[in-house]
């Protein structure tokens, strides 16, 4: 009987040890780490073929600019909550207790963009935004791509770089007066400021800026080992300051289309995470 009891106690001890060895690390707090990269490029509209045609007249190209695509490229995974990782990823949030260690649910990728425009005779910016809602992301350090598209119609309508050159003026046939000639402007990728915020269940996970220009004096304010973090704060302040000056009729919420809302909705469908419908 004693040998049987001893064996049972040993089995119990080994079971507890094995449980603590394999289960305990999953119960420890861990960091959610994202490394977003943002790129902007102009793309031509996709070509679609149809088996039948509609009885409508043929028209020419209606837009001067191309579609502008914003690519958000990031990996997401977990890191142990220790001093080294906390130093490497100072802004990484901690995964909530009881949350799944395999999946990150209810992820929002929000993008805001700005470029120069004119409101009457005054110089300002136009602000456009969009959001992609995703069901779930695997927490295995895998790569995720999220696409946004700004229609060329919006660019043709609003993009007017500063200053507007006097070459837009053209003499009338009688030569006595001058009139402004309507003119489109080609938008370059570097002229489009971008803010990307990735969040889950309302908690911000990562933030990234692109093409936000600082004055030389502002850049000098960022120095030392934490220069990148300081620059990120300055970019956020600069973008927010410019955005706060945009009047309501130049704030185009929803003008940045998610992939699912765009003509590229079915492009390589299985290579992208599943979008939720925006209600």
C-alpha positions in Angstrom: 0.0 0.0 0.0 2.8 2.3 0.9 4.5 1.8 -2.5 1.2 2.5 -4.3 0.7 5.7 -2.3 4.3 6.7 -3.0 3.8 6.2 -6.7 0.5 8.1 -6.7 2.2 11.0 -4.9 5.1 11.0 -7.3 2.6 11.1 -10.3 0.8 14.0 -8.7 4.1 15.9 -8.1 5.3 15.3 -11.7 1.8 16.4 -13.0 2.0 19.6 -11.1 5.6 20.2 -12.3 4.6 19.5 -15.9 1.6 21.8 -15.7 3.7 24.6 -14.2 6.4 24.1 -16.8 4.1 24.3 -19.8 1.1 26.3 -18.7 2.7 28.9 -16.5 4.5 30.9 -19.3 1.2 31.3 -21.0 -0.3 32.9 -17.9 2.5 35.4 -17.5 1.8 39.0 -18.9 3.2 39.4 -22.4 3.8 42.4 -24.7 1.9 42.8 -27.9 4.5 43.9 -30.4 3.8 45.4 -33.8 6.2 46.8 -36.3 4.2 48.8 -38.9 5.8 50.1 -42.1 3.8 52.6 -44.2 4.2 53.2 -48.0 2.3 55.3 -50.5 2.2 54.7 -54.2 0.0 55.7 -57.2 -1.7 52.8 -59.0 -3.8 52.5 -62.2 -7.4 51.3 -61.9 -7.8 47.5 -62.1 -9.0 46.0 -65.4 -12.2 44.0 -65.3 -13.8 42.0 -68.2 -17.5 41.4 -68.6 -19.3 38.8 -70.7 -21.8 41.4 -71.9 -21.8 45.1 -72.5 -24.2 47.9 -71.5 -25.9 50.2 -74.1 -24.0 53.3 -73.0 -21.8 55.6 -75.1 -18.0 55.4 -74.9 -16.3 58.2 -73.0 -12.7 59.1 -72.4 -10.7 59.1 -69.2 -12.3 61.2 -66.6 -9.5 61.6 -64.0 -6.1 63.3 -64.3 -4.5 61.7 -61.2 -4.2 57.9 -60.5 -5.5 56.1 -57.5 -3.2 56.6 -54.5 -2.6 53.4 -52.5 -1.6 53.4 -48.8 0.0 50.2 -47.7 0.2 49.3 -44.0 2.6 46.4 -43.6 3.1 45.0 -40.1 3.8 41.9 -38.0 2.1 41.2 -34.7 3.2 38.8 -32.0 3.9 38.4 -28.3 7.1 39.0 -26.3 7.8 38.1 -22.7 7.3 41.0 -20.3 10.9 41.5 -19.1 13.3 44.4 -18.8 15.0 43.8 -22.1 11.8 43.6 -24.1 10.3 46.5 -22.3 13.4 48.5 -23.2 13.2 47.4 -26.9 9.5 48.0 -27.1 8.7 50.8 -24.7 5.3 51.6 -26.1 4.1 48.0 -26.5 0.9 47.3 -24.6 0.5 44.4 -22.2 -1.9 41.6 -23.2 -4.8 41.5 -20.8 -5.1 38.7 -18.3 -7.5 36.0 -19.6 -7.0 37.0 -23.3 -6.2 34.5 -25.9 -2.5 33.9 -26.5 -3.2 32.8 -30.1 -5.5 35.4 -31.5 -5.9 39.2 -31.3 -9.6 40.1 -31.9 -11.4 43.2 -33.0 -8.5 45.0 -34.7 -8.9 48.4 -36.3 -6.4 50.0 -38.7 -7.2 53.7 -39.0 -5.6 55.9 -41.5 -5.7 59.7 -41.9 -4.1 61.6 -44.7 -3.5 65.3 -45.6 -2.3 67.3 -48.5 -2.3 71.0 -49.5 -5.3 72.7 -50.9 -7.0 76.1 -51.2 -10.1 77.3 -49.6 -11.0 80.5 -51.5 -7.7 82.5 -51.5 -6.4 81.0 -48.2 -3.9 78.2 -48.0 -4.8 75.1 -45.9 -5.0 71.3 -45.9 -7.7 68.8 -46.8 -8.1 65.9 -44.4 -9.3 62.4 -45.5 -9.7 59.3 -43.5 -10.7 55.6 -43.5 -10.7 52.5 -41.3 -10.4 48.8 -41.9 -11.9 46.6 -39.2 -10.5 43.1 -39.0 -12.0 40.1 -37.2 -8.8 38.5 -35.8 -5.0 38.3 -36.3 -2.8 35.4 -35.3 -0.2 36.3 -32.6 2.6 34.3 -34.2 4.7 37.2 -35.6 3.2 36.7 -39.0 3.0 39.4 -41.7 -0.2 41.3 -42.4 -1.0 43.8 -45.2 -3.8 46.3 -45.1 -4.6 48.5 -48.1 -6.3 51.8 -48.5 -7.1 53.7 -51.7 -7.7 57.4 -52.3 -9.9 57.9 -55.4 -8.3 60.1 -58.1 -11.5 62.2 -58.2 -10.7 63.4 -54.6 -7.2 64.3 -55.6 -8.2 66.1 -58.8 -10.8 68.1 -56.8 -8.7 69.1 -53.7 -5.0 68.9 -54.4 -3.6 72.4 -55.0 0.0 72.8 -53.9 1.4 76.0 -52.3 2.1 78.4 -53.7 -0.2 78.3 -56.8 2.0 79.6 -59.6 1.0 82.5 -61.7 1.2 80.3 -64.8 -2.4 79.4 -64.0 -3.3 82.9 -65.4 -3.9 83.2 -69.1 -4.9 86.4 -71.1 -8.3 86.6 -72.8 -8.6 86.9 -76.5 -8.9 90.7 -76.3 -5.7 90.9 -74.2 -7.2 93.4 -71.8 -8.0 91.1 -68.8 -6.7 87.9 -67.3 -8.7 85.0 -66.1 -7.7 82.0 -64.0 -7.5 78.8 -66.0 -8.7 75.6 -64.2 -5.8 73.2 -63.9 -5.1 69.8 -62.3 -2.0 69.1 -60.3 -0.1 65.9 -60.1 0.1 64.5 -56.6 3.4 63.0 -55.6 3.6 60.3 -52.9 5.9 62.5 -50.7 3.3 65.3 -50.7 0.8 63.2 -48.9 1.1 63.1 -45.0 -0.1 59.9 -43.4 -1.1 58.9 -39.9 -1.7 55.2 -39.1 -3.1 53.9 -35.8 -3.6 50.2 -35.1 -5.8 49.3 -32.1 -7.7 46.3 -30.7 -10.9 46.7 -28.6 -10.3 50.4 -28.4 -6.7 50.1 -27.0 -4.0 51.6 -29.2 -1.3 49.2 -30.1 0.9 51.1 -32.6 1.1 54.4 -34.4 3.1 55.5 -37.4 3.7 58.7 -39.5 4.9 59.2 -43.0 5.9 62.4 -44.8 5.2 64.7 -41.8 7.8 67.5 -42.2 9.3 69.2 -39.1 11.1 72.6 -39.0 14.8 72.4 -38.3 14.3 73.9 -34.8 11.7 71.2 -34.1 14.1 68.4 -35.2 16.8 69.7 -32.9 14.5 69.2 -30.0 14.8 65.4 -30.5 18.2 64.1 -29.4 19.8 61.3 -27.4 19.0 57.6 -27.1 15.2 58.2 -27.3 15.4 60.4 -30.4 13.0 58.2 -32.4 10.4 58.3 -29.7 10.7 62.0 -29.4 10.3 62.5 -33.1 7.2 60.3 -33.0 5.7 62.7 -30.4 6.6 65.7 -32.6 5.1 64.1 -35.7 1.9 63.4 -33.8 1.7 67.0 -32.5 2.4 68.4 -36.0 -0.2 66.3 -37.7 -2.8 67.0 -35.0 -2.1 70.7 -35.2 -2.6 70.8 -39.0 -5.7 68.6 -38.8 -7.3 70.9 -36.2 -7.2 73.8 -38.7 -9.1 71.9 -41.4 -12.7 73.2 -41.7 -15.6 70.8 -41.7 -16.2 70.8 -45.4 -12.6 69.8 -46.1 -12.7 67.0 -43.6 -13.5 64.0 -45.8 -14.3 61.1 -43.5 -14.5 57.8 -45.3 -12.8 59.1 -48.5 -9.9 56.6 -47.9 -11.5 53.3 -49.1 -10.5 50.0 -47.5 -9.5 47.2 -49.8 -13.0 45.7 -49.4 -14.6 49.0 -50.4 -12.4 49.6 -53.4 -12.2 48.1 -57.0 -9.5 45.8 -55.6 -11.9 44.1 -53.2 -11.3 40.6 -54.7 -7.7 41.0 -55.5 -5.7 38.0 -54.1 -8.5 37.5 -51.6 -7.0 34.8 -49.5 -3.7 36.7 -48.9 -5.4 39.3 -46.8 -7.1 39.2 -43.4 -10.9 39.1 -43.3 -12.5 42.6 -43.1 -15.6 43.4 -41.1 -18.3 45.4 -42.9 -18.5 49.0 -41.7 -22.0 49.7 -40.4 
